[in-house]
Amino acid sequence: MKRFTPIIAGLIAALLLSLGATTAGLAATPRQVALGVSMNGATDMNVVDAFTAQSGAKPAIWSLWSVWGLDSGAFPTDAVNGLLARGIVPMIYWEPVGTDTNDCTNWSLDATIKGKHDAYIRQWAQAAKAYGGTIILRLMHENNGYWYVWGNGRCTNTAKKFRQAWQHVWNIFRGKGGVGATNVKFLYSVYDAKYVTSDYPGNKYVDYLGLTALSWGPSVNQKWRTLVKAMTAGMKALRQLSKTKPIIAAEIAAGYDPNCATCDKGAWLSQGYPAVYAKWPQVVAIVYFNFDMTAYNQPDWRLDSPTSAMTAYQNLLKDPKFQGSLSH
């Protein structure tokens, strides 16, 4: 056997060298975060294409809305197919509410738990399965706030009932006896840190953790905060649930206040996105809330208000770190 030792040693050395080169190659590939947007006209593919032209790159994620008790509650087949053709993953805000946003009879968590909406949920889930592409389902978002009828403390809602309602919906999609819509990924998305742990449905029922984080600014008598500061409380709470489950910054934005010299939205973006990337490796996507909400006593969140913010966003899209995708 001794006469084969140099050959074996050479083979081992070559293998180790190859593995080393492979490892070095992997190390050189940056972790990528997917960037997305939410904006008016979401179901219109002309709006998608116009934003792509404006920003210089197609969004990896595009938000849609589906409201259970309204006409818009139907599964958005045409819109998701349009996004699929463009290689864009839909993130759907799925809201159990109707015209009367305070209607506890039809829209409390009890109604969902008791099966009042099962036929609708099953039909929607079957349509989602038939679509086949990845869907990020932002079900009952910001549940730990008071502003939605499904929120903790509204109607007869409790943390336990939120968990039960979520699990009830999930079972129709992916549980035993459900429709088998495994392409639908459930996003548990909160605002700030209150009730985050007590409301959590459990790892089995959640694919992504997520949060809203906004820098409102003095125009609405709020503090201007960096993106990291805006996300810190929510991230701390989410990371108590899991240190490994991927996190989506599902609704982030900074307001525009031309009278505030220190409220630089361009810098907020150009510095904030890389800071989040460096601080929290669990963050796999950031979705910007691209709306003018001044008519609702909120700031103008739009990326092109001012134009320097859009320039900053365009530069972010050129960075390989921010060219990720969630289409799996």
C-alpha positions in Angstrom: 0.0 0.0 0.0 2.9 2.4 0.6 3.5 2.9 -3.2 0.0 4.3 -3.5 0.4 6.8 -0.6 1.7 9.7 -2.8 -1.2 9.2 -5.2 -3.8 9.1 -2.5 -2.2 12.1 -0.8 -2.3 14.0 -4.1 -5.9 13.2 -4.6 -6.7 14.3 -1.1 -4.8 17.5 -1.6 -6.6 18.2 -4.9 -9.9 17.5 -3.2 -9.2 19.9 -0.4 -8.0 22.5 -2.8 -11.2 22.2 -4.8 -13.3 22.4 -1.6 -11.4 25.4 -0.6 -12.0 27.1 -3.9 -15.7 26.3 -3.7 -16.0 27.6 -0.2 -14.1 30.8 -1.2 -16.5 31.2 -4.1 -19.5 30.8 -1.8 -18.1 33.3 0.7 -17.6 35.8 -2.1 -21.3 35.6 -3.0 -23.2 38.2 -0.9 -26.4 37.4 1.0 -29.2 39.0 -1.0 -32.3 40.8 0.2 -35.3 41.1 -2.0 -36.8 44.6 -2.4 -40.5 45.3 -3.0 -43.1 48.0 -3.0 -46.7 48.7 -2.1 -48.6 51.4 -4.0 -51.9 52.5 -5.6 -53.2 50.8 -8.7 -51.6 47.5 -7.5 -53.6 45.2 -9.8 -52.8 47.3 -12.9 -49.7 45.9 -14.7 -49.2 49.2 -16.3 -48.5 50.6 -12.9 -46.0 47.8 -12.3 -44.3 48.5 -15.5 -44.2 52.3 -14.9 -42.7 51.8 -11.5 -40.1 49.4 -13.0 -39.2 52.0 -15.6 -39.0 54.8 -13.0 -36.9 52.8 -10.5 -34.7 51.1 -13.1 -35.4 47.5 -12.0 -38.5 45.4 -11.5 -39.5 44.9 -7.8 -38.9 41.4 -6.4 -42.2 41.7 -4.4 -45.4 43.6 -5.2 -48.2 44.1 -2.8 -51.9 43.3 -3.5 -54.9 43.7 -1.3 -57.8 41.2 -0.8 -60.6 42.2 1.5 -62.9 39.3 2.6 -66.2 41.2 2.7 -65.7 43.4 -0.4 -65.6 42.7 -4.2 -61.9 42.9 -3.9 -61.9 39.8 -1.7 -61.9 37.5 -4.7 -58.6 35.9 -5.4 -56.7 38.3 -7.7 -56.0 35.8 -10.5 -55.3 38.3 -13.3 -53.0 40.4 -11.1 -50.9 37.5 -9.8 -50.6 36.0 -13.3 -49.4 39.4 -14.6 -46.8 39.4 -11.8 -45.7 35.9 -12.5 -45.1 36.7 -16.1 -42.8 39.5 -14.9 -41.0 37.3 -12.3 -42.4 39.2 -9.4 -43.8 37.6 -6.2 -47.1 38.9 -4.9 -47.4 39.8 -1.2 -51.1 39.9 -0.5 -52.6 41.8 2.4 -55.5 39.5 3.3 -58.0 41.3 5.5 -61.0 39.8 7.3 -63.2 42.8 7.2 -66.1 44.3 5.3 -67.6 47.8 4.6 -68.2 48.4 8.3 -64.8 48.2 9.8 -66.2 48.0 13.3 -68.6 45.2 12.6 -67.8 42.7 15.3 -70.7 40.3 14.4 -69.2 39.4 11.1 -65.5 40.2 11.5 -64.4 39.4 15.0 -62.0 36.5 15.4 -64.8 34.4 16.8 -66.5 34.5 13.4 -63.5 33.1 11.8 -62.9 30.5 14.5 -66.5 29.3 14.3 -66.3 28.8 10.5 -68.5 31.7 9.3 -66.1 32.3 6.4 -64.9 28.8 5.7 -66.5 28.6 2.2 -64.9 31.8 1.1 -61.5 30.9 2.6 -61.5 27.4 0.9 -62.5 28.9 -2.4 -59.7 31.5 -2.2 -57.2 28.8 -1.1 -58.1 26.6 -4.0 -57.6 29.5 -6.4 -54.2 30.2 -4.8 -53.2 26.6 -5.2 -54.3 26.6 -8.9 -52.2 29.7 -9.5 -49.2 27.7 -8.4 -46.6 30.4 -7.9 -45.2 31.6 -4.6 -47.6 33.8 -2.7 -46.7 35.6 0.5 -49.9 35.9 2.5 -49.9 38.8 4.9 -52.8 37.6 6.9 -54.4 39.9 9.5 -51.4 42.2 9.6 -50.6 44.5 12.5 -52.8 42.3 14.7 -51.1 43.8 17.8 -52.6 47.2 17.0 -56.0 48.6 17.9 -56.9 50.0 14.4 -58.2 46.8 12.8 -61.2 44.8 13.7 -59.1 41.7 14.0 -56.8 43.4 16.5 -56.0 42.3 20.0 -58.6 43.9 22.3 -61.1 44.7 19.7 -64.6 43.1 19.8 -64.2 39.9 21.8 -60.7 39.3 20.5 -57.9 37.9 22.6 -54.4 36.6 22.0 -55.7 33.0 22.2 -58.4 33.7 19.7 -56.0 35.3 17.3 -53.9 32.1 17.4 -57.0 30.0 16.9 -58.3 32.0 14.0 -54.9 32.0 12.3 -54.5 28.2 12.7 -58.0 27.7 11.5 -57.2 29.6 8.2 -53.9 27.8 7.8 -55.5 24.4 8.2 -57.8 25.1 5.3 -54.8 26.0 3.1 -52.3 23.5 4.3 -53.6 21.3 7.1 -55.1 17.8 7.1 -58.2 18.0 5.1 -57.2 21.3 3.6 -56.7 22.1 -0.1 -52.9 21.6 -0.1 -51.9 25.2 -1.1 -48.3 24.7 -0.1 -47.2 27.5 -2.5 -48.9 30.0 -0.1 -46.4 31.2 2.5 -47.9 32.7 5.7 -46.4 36.0 7.0 -47.0 36.9 10.6 -46.6 40.7 10.4 -46.8 43.0 13.5 -46.5 46.7 14.4 -44.0 47.4 17.1 -43.6 45.0 19.9 -46.9 44.7 22.0 -48.6 41.3 22.0 -46.1 39.9 19.5 -45.3 36.8 21.6 -48.8 36.1 23.0 -50.5 36.4 19.6 -47.9 34.2 17.8 -49.7 31.2 16.1 -46.6 29.0 16.3 -43.7 28.0 14.0 -45.7 25.3 12.3 -48.2 27.9 11.0 -45.8 30.7 10.0 -43.3 30.8 7.2 -42.1 34.4 7.6 -42.0 36.8 10.4 -42.6 40.5 9.5 -43.2 44.0 10.8 -44.2 47.6 10.0 -41.6 50.3 10.7 -42.2 53.9 9.9 -40.5 57.2 10.4 -43.4 59.7 10.6 -41.6 63.0 11.2 -42.6 66.3 12.7 -45.2 67.1 10.0 -47.5 64.8 12.0 -46.0 65.5 15.4 -43.9 62.4 15.5 -40.2 61.7 15.8 -38.0 61.2 12.8 -36.2 57.9 13.2 -33.6 56.0 11.3 -34.8 52.8 9.7 -32.9 50.7 12.2 -34.4 52.6 15.2 -37.9 52.3 13.7 -37.4 48.5 13.4 -35.5 47.8 16.6 -38.4 47.1 19.0 -40.3 44.9 16.6 -37.2 43.0 15.5 -36.3 42.3 19.1 -39.7 40.9 19.7 -39.7 38.8 16.6 -36.3 37.4 17.3 -37.6 36.2 20.6 -39.9 34.0 18.6 -37.2 32.6 16.4 -33.5 33.3 15.7 -33.7 31.5 12.3 -37.1 32.1 10.7 -36.8 34.6 7.8 -38.1 38.1 8.5 -39.7 40.5 6.0 -39.8 44.2 6.7 -43.2 44.2 5.1 -44.2 47.9 5.4 -41.5 50.5 5.8 -41.5 54.1 4.9 -40.3 57.6 5.8 -42.4 60.7 5.5 -41.5 63.8 3.5 -41.4 67.1 5.4 -39.8 69.9 3.4 -39.8 72.1 6.6 -37.6 69.6 8.4 -33.9 70.1 7.6 -32.8 66.9 9.3 -35.5 64.7 7.7 -33.5 63.5 4.7 -35.5 60.7 3.1 -32.7 60.0 0.6 -30.2 59.4 3.4 -32.8 57.4 5.3 -32.9 55.0 2.4 -29.3 54.9 1.3 -28.0 54.5 4.9 -31.0 52.6 6.3 -31.2 49.6 3.9 -27.5 48.7 4.2 -27.7 49.2 8.0 -30.6 46.8 8.3 -28.7 44.3 6.0 -25.7 44.5 8.3 -27.5 44.3 11.6 -30.1 41.6 11.0 -29.1 38.7 8.7 -32.6 37.3 9.3 -34.1 40.0 7.1 -34.7 38.5 3.7 -36.9 41.3 2.2 -37.8 44.9 2.6 -41.1 46.3 1.1 -41.5 50.0 0.8 -44.9 51.6 1.4 -45.1 53.9 -1.6 -48.2 56.0 -0.8 -49.1 59.6 -0.4 -51.3 59.5 2.8 -51.6 63.2 3.5 -55.3 63.0 3.0 -55.5 60.7 6.0 -53.4 62.8 8.3 -50.3 60.8 7.6 -47.1 61.9 5.7 -46.3 61.6 2.0 -44.5 58.3 2.1 -43.8 58.2 -1.7 -40.3 57.3 -3.0 -40.3 60.2 -5.4 -41.2 62.7 -2.8 -38.6 64.2 -2.9 -36.8 63.1 -6.1 -33.6 62.6 -4.1 -35.3 59.7 -2.3 -36.0 58.0 -5.6 -32.4 58.5 -6.7 -31.3 56.8 -3.5 -33.7 53.9 -4.1 -32.4 53.5 -7.7 -28.9 53.2 -6.4 -29.9 50.6 -3.9 -31.4 48.5 -6.7 -28.0 48.5 -8.4 -26.4 46.9 -5.4 -26.2 43.1 -5.7 -27.0 42.8 -2.0 -30.5 44.1 -2.8 -31.2 42.0 -5.8 -32.7 38.9 -4.0 -35.9 37.0 -4.7 -38.4 35.0 -2.6 -39.7 32.9 -5.5 -39.2 29.5 -3.9 
